[in-house]
């Protein structure tokens, strides 16, 4: 993935947009996500009741043209490269696998949308003069736009918890609730305007590890023991939610009763996370990986 100029896009390493052979005329679907409502009519009277509003998936529609004046073969070759990327062979044959669509707009850092390339059509009416029109759609089960880089927060077992594996005597300094917020080691800042959904990794050795976002009170944890070589990956992202042990085994049935990966989000702003587990070695870790999120591009 390379650098992008303003009004340029990229899919699977293939850029398109302003200043390139494959240009864009219009882009639709980059604003606020569609809303699914649960409104109901009030029986026997005027009006109704407003229910829960949730965001629906996003579909971005592109219309453009590949132009190499007087050289139709070059116009075809330029669009063939984008069409091959749009096919997304590896992703479309794997359940839950998504690819990143990246975009650069003026005054902002590069943002990305995770989803699947879908329709891709061409119109060769003007090909003789070196222009080939095209249109395409991109489907994103999670409608949020994410920062182009992922931030990582690594947590050790909270030594202030009775669940932690720290044995007496404890030598100072010890972290306590009296530390200033800016000094706390478990903070993460979502710089966007939408909730971000993280990937949480528990690394052993640990018994019943769990992590809580203190801003929301939501917890993700396991009812099991992890060996020193074990890693459980809890993917909380919409459209790819799963719990996997050592990269292969589905262990979603071993989530603790308090776990809510469907609600374990990182709200806009700065918040603190607390990791607890039974671990006599002090080697257990919780790694949170996330990117800041926005509702629009």
KADA-V562394 format. One record per helix or strand. SS is the DSSP state (H for helix, E for strand). FROM is the first residue (numbers start at 1). LEN is the number of residues. Records with the same first field share a line. If there is no record, write none. Layout:
SS = FROM-LEN  FROM-LEN
This chain:
E = 8-4  14-4  22-7  35-2  40-2  48-2  54-2  58-10  99-6  111-13  131-10  145-3  151-6  187-4  194-1  196-2  199-5  206-8  218-5  225-2  231-5  242-4  249-2  255-1  259-1  265-2  269-10  285-6  293-2
H = 72-16  89-4  127-3  181-3  252-3
